[in-house]
Amino acid sequence: MPDKKTDEEKFYIIIDSLGTSVLDESDDEIMDELRRSGVDMDAEAVRLKTMMLDTVKVFRQRSLKAARTAYDREIEQMEKEPYPIPETAEERRELFLLLTQQKQYAQYVTAQYRNLEELTDNDIKTYLEDLAELGILQELDRDEPDGKK
């Protein structure tokens, strides 16, 4: 039955096998000594190669991981913030109509949303939420002289 050794035990076997004679011995002598100590050289080479490649991969992907973390925080923040959308269907429809009539905001309204009579309140509310996520409704508030939507 093969002796199952932990990575730490294998490490200490290698260190013990190498000892201080590593500088005095040739590569072949070192390999022979490791084999005699029970180290499977092919398996150890695969394990070390995998470990090094994983380390390189983690290092290369650290900025990607940071970007994903920042993105997740941003999404979480957006989900927490209430949208500045009117409470009643009539007020939402008026706000949406205002958006479609003002030249600087008309570019945000696609053709499918230009026929206001065919839109349900849910359509309008969803579209206003999308505009709020983009910051358009906040701009609209600042642009209005009386501060109302």
Buried (B, 14 or more C-beta within 10 A) or exposed (E): EEEEEEEEEBEEBBEEBBEEEEEEBEEEEBEEBBEEEEBEEEEBEEEEEEEEEEEEEEEEEEEEEEEEEEEEEEEEEEEEEEBEBBEEEEEBBEBBEBBBEEEEBEEBBEEEBEEEEEBEEEBBBEBBEEBBEEEBBEEBEEEEEEEEB
